[in-house]
Amino acid sequence: MTTYNSDLLQLLNERGHVHQVTDAAGLDALAARQTVTGYVGFDPTAPSLHIGNLASIMLLRRVQQAGHRPIVIMGGGTAKVGDPSGKDETRQMLTEEVLSANIASIKSSFEKMLRFDDSETGALLINNDDWLSELGYIELLRDVGSHFTINRMLTFDSVKLRLDREQPLTFLEFNYMIMQAYDFMKLSRDYGCQLQLGGSDQWGNIVNGIELTRRMDGKEVFGVTAPLITRADGQKMGKSVSGAIWLNEDQLPAYDFWQYWRNTDDRDVGRFLKLFTDLPLDEIARLEALEGNEINTAKAILADEVTKLVRGEEAAQSARATAEQTFAGGGMGEDLPTLDIPAEGMRVGAVLTALGFTASNGEAKRKIAEGAVKIDGETVSDPGFLISIADGDEARLSLGKKKHAALRKG
């Protein structure tokens, strides 16, 4: 493993956050002698971020932990255009009202994980719409556009992949990289920002910002990208069979969030503990060395630590208690997903799909045929089984060993 002189790069590197650095020696020297301001951008395209964004939030947390200043850039301006990186289709246009509501909803995630105050290392949250919407079109073309060549822009993956797949790339999206580059230059001017961080798919956008800042202002700034996080099974982080794993409580109950981490593949436990928790590295080494059923202890600790970080101590304790009641005691934890069953009853396959346990009624039938579905511990073998709940009663539905829900009369 590479050794750095600065606490910043050393911390990022030993926790597994470093994929590429534009000038490692230069950034290392800068961070070793002074406080560095670094930013990550987040486009508010939904009311909540999901765990695919968590790695980027952790980058900012590490910046602050190493004694430097993090800036959260909310892309109220860039979200009006849409980042084409990794996308096959043009993003849906969002109104000003929707973007503002999404930003207000997302803020709470950062407030739990970063320290916002007036100190030298206190985090800032800034909306890039504050300056992007003030830019005149002619001004942008003359002052900024003249520093970009079409030849170079066509070489970036975000553009080349879309064209190779013969998917349309609008002129609007083509300007996204110019706008993001302008963000870096603007932050360098107004906030002394010297560093942009992001996932490896942002490398081209980051390099553009570095070059624009050098050409327009003669300043040297830096970029760090983190590896895109995939699970051992090859799937992207942030998705599950039942949908995105949202950070906000009102988008996903704490128990479901906790359970996602508890279900981590054995091969991912050590890596995820490094990336998504603050546990000491020697403790992580001990946990990832556990074998057999003992690795489940490490998974529960991973779930506890990440839930505590993202949702708070109370949410983590409640989710853990629900899991223990559900799995160990066969009980009905308070935080289990619940579904109200109408008075006329509901077919078991429809219940599974309504809960998000299966993606379709066809998948539900297959799970029932496999003997994976139980109600109050009894296996259900008939896909047409009608579930009805009496007044005041409730039932526990289970799919396999890891998915459980409470059924009540609606």
N, C-alpha and C positions, 0 to 999 in steps of 0.2 A: 504493500500500500504506500502511495506517495505521502511524504511527510512535508507539512507546510509550517512556516514560521508564525503565521497569524492564527489566532483562535478561530476566526471566521472560516477560513478554508479548511482548517483541520477538523473543525466540528462538522461542517457539511460533508467532508470526505469520509470521515469515520462512521457517519450515520448512513452512508449510502446515497447521498443526495447529488453527487457530482457525476455528470456525464461529459460535458464539454465546458472549457473555460477559454475565453478569447485570448487572454494574456495572463496565464496563471502566475508567472513570476511578478509581473507588474501589479496585479491585484493583491497578491500575497504581501508584497512590500508596502503597498498603500494601507491595507487593513492592519498591518503590524504597527504602523506609526500613527494612525489617526482613526477617528470615527468615520465609518463609511455609511452613506445613505444608499439603500437599495430598494427597488420596488418590484412588485409583481402586479400584472393587470388581470382583472376578472370582468368579463362581459356579463351584465345582469340579464340574461335571457330567460330566467325562471325565477320564481319567488325564493328559491333556495339553491345553494350550491350543493353538489353531491360529493361522495368520497373520491371521485376522480379528481376533484379540485383540492382535496385535502393535502396531497403532496406539496402543492404550491403554497398553501397556507403554512405548512410546516417549514418551508424555506424561509418565510418571513419570521416565523417563530425562532428559527435557528439564528437568523441575523440579529435579532434582539437578544437572544441568550448569549451571543458572542460579544455583546457590548456595542452593537451598532444600531442604526436607526432604520426601521422598516416603513415603507410607504405602501399602502393599499390603493391601487388605482381602480376605481369603479368605472367601467367603460360605458358610461352613459352616452358618449359620443360615438365610439367605435362600434357599439352594439347596433347603432342605426345602420351600419354598413354590413357587418357580419364578417367574421374571420373565415376565410376559405380553407384554412389549414385542416387537412384530414376530412374535409367534407365533400360529398358527391353532389350535393344540392344546395341551391341558394337558401339562406335562412329566411324564415318568415319575418316580415317587417313588424316591428313593435312600435306602439305609440309612445309619446312622451309620458303619458299617464302611467302606462304599464311599466315602462322602464323605471320611473320614479318609485312606484310601489315596490318593484322588485329590489331596488337598491335599499329601500327602508327595511325590507324583510331580511335581506342578506346580512345587514350590518351586525346583527347579534352574533353571528358565527365568529366574526373577527374579534368582537369585544370579549369573547370568552377565551380566546387563544393568544391575543396580543395585549400588551399594556399601552393604553392611550393616555398620555399625560404631557406636560410641558417640558419634560427633561430632555437632555441632548439625545437620548435614545428612545424617547416616547414615539409611539407609532402615529402615523397620520393616515387619514382616509380622505381621498380626493377624487372628485368626479372629473374625468377628462372632457366632459361636455362643456365645462366651464370655459375652456379655451378653443376646443374644436368647433363649437357652434359659432364662435366669434370670428373664425377665419373667413375672409373673403375668397371667392373662387379664383379670381385673378391673382390675388396675393399668394394663395397656395401654389398655383401653377408657376409663378415667377420665382418666388423665394425658396420653395421646397421642391417642386416638381423638377426643376432644372438640375437637381443633384441625382436624379434617378434615370437610368437608361432602361428602355424596354428590353434590350438584349439581356441585361442582368436580371431583371425581374422575371423573365421567362425561364430562368434556370432554377428558380426556387421551387421546392417540392410542392408547396401549397398551390402554385400555379401549374407546374408541369404535370402533376398527377391528375388534376382535373382535366387538362387538355388531352393527356394520353388516354383517358377513359372516355373521351369525346362527350364529356359533361359540360354544359354551358357554364361559363365564368363571366359574370356581368362586369361591366366597367365599374360599377359601384364597388363590388368586392375587390376588383383589381387595385383599387385605391386604399384598401385596408392597410397594406404594409407601409404606405406613405404616411398614413395617419398615425400608426403605431410608432414609426420612426420619429415623427414629430413630437409625440408624447415624451420620448426619452430626451430629446433635445430641450424641450420646454421644462422638464423636471430638472435637468442639469442647470439650466439658466436660473430658474426661480427657487429651487430648493437645494442646489448643490449636489444633486443626485449623481452618483458615479457608477451605479451598478443596476443592471436589470437581470432578474432571474425568471426562469420559466421552464416548462417542459421542453424536451428535446425537439418537439414539433415547432417550437417558437424560435429555433436557431436563426433562421433566415430573417425574421422580423427583428430580432435583437441585433444582428450584424448590421442591418440597415440603419437602425437607430444610432449605433456606434459610429458608422461612417458619416451619417448626416450631421451628428454633433461635431465631429472632427472637421468636416468641410465648412459648416456654417460658423462655428465658434472657435475652432482650433483646440478644443478640449479633448482630453483622453478619458474615455469612459470604458466600462467593462461589461462583460456578459457571462453568466453562468447558466447552463441548462442542467436539468435533472433527467435521469432516465424515465421514459414513460413507464408507468407501473402496470405490469400485467401479472396475473395470478399464475401459479404453477401449471394450471390447466390451459393456459394460453388466452384466457378471457381478460378483457379490459377491466380495470378497477372501476367501481361505481355502478355496475349493473348486476342484477340478479334475475331469476326467472320471473319474479313478480314486479320488476321495474327498477328504477334508480334507487340507490341508497342515499337518501337526502340527509343533509346535515341538520336542517331545522326540524324541531319537534312536531310542529303542526303539519309537516309533510310526511313524517314517518315516526311512529311511536318508538320510544326509547328501547323497548324490549326487542323490536325488530332490528333496530340498529345494533344493539348489543349482540343479538343472535347471529347477525351477519359475520361479525368478527370471531365469534365462538366457533363458527363453521369453517374457519380458515383451514386450508390444506396444510398438512403437517410440514410440507416442504417450504411453506411461506412464513412460518411462525417467526423465526429469527429475523428475517429481513423486515417484516412488518413491525416487529417490536422496535427495531432500530429507526425505521422511517417515521412511525406514527406515535411513538411514546417518548417519554423523557427518562425511562428507566436506565440506570447505569449499564454500560456495555458489559461489565463482568457479570451482572445479574442476567442480562440477555443471553450471554454465552452459556450460563448455567441452565437457563430455561430451554434453549433450543437444543441442548444436548439430551434432554429427557426423551425416553423411548416408550413404546407401547402405550398403554392407557395413561401413563403419566404426562404425555404430551398434552392431554386435555387440560391439565392444570395450567400449562403455559398459555393455552388458547383462552381459557377463562380470564387469566390475568391480562392478556392482550385486549380482550373485549372490555374488561373493567377500565383499563387505562385509557383506551381510545374514547370510550363513552364518557368517562370523567372529563377528558380534555374538551370534547366537542359539546357535550350536553350538561356537564356539571356532576358533582359528587352525588347529589341526591338521585339523579336519573340513573347513574351507574349502579348504585346500591339497590334501587328499586328493580331494575332490570335483572340484576344478579339474583335477587330474592325470588323473583317470578320464575326464573330458570330453575332454581333449586327446588321450588315447590312443584314445578311441572315435571321435571325429569326425575328427581330423586323421590319425591313424595307422592307423585301421581296426582297432585292436587291441581288447583285452578288459580294460577297467579293473577294478581290484579292487573298486570300490564299485558296480558295475552291479547292478541288481536281478537276482536269480538265481531260477531255478525248477528243481526236481529233476524230471526226466522219468522215469516208471516204466519198468521193464524192458520192458513190453509196448508202450511208445510212447504218444504222445498226439497227438490231432488238432491241427493248427495253430490252428484257431479257438478251441478250448478253451484252448490255451496263451495266446493273446492275452487272453482273458477272465480266466484265472487270474492273469495278471500285472497286471490292472487297466488294460491298454492299451485295451481296449474294454469297454463296459458290458454287452454281451450277445453271444451267438454270432451273432445277426443282424447286429449292427454289425461283428463280425469278418469275416463273409462279404462285407459291402460293401467293407471295406478291402482284402480280398484281391482282389475283383473290380476295384478301382481300381488294382491293381498297387502298392499301398503297403507290402506286406509282403515282407521279404527274410530269408533265412537264409544267413549267411556271404556276404552280398553278392549272392546269387542270388534273383531274384524268384519268389515262390510264387504260382501262379495257381489251384491246386486247393484249394478249401476243405476237402476231405477228406484233404489231405496228412497222412500219419502221420509225426511226428517221433520218431526213435529215436536215442539217443546211446549210443555204445560205451563200455565201461569206460575211464576215464581221459581220455576226450575231452570236449570242450565245443563248443557252437555259439553263434553270436551271432544273435539274432533282432532285427530292426529294423522299426519301424512308422514310415514316413516318415523324416525326417531327424533327428527330435528324441527318439524313444523307442527305447531299446536295452535288451536284457537278455541275460544269460548263461544258457544251458541246459546242464544237467549231468545225468548219470545218477543217478537216485535210489536 
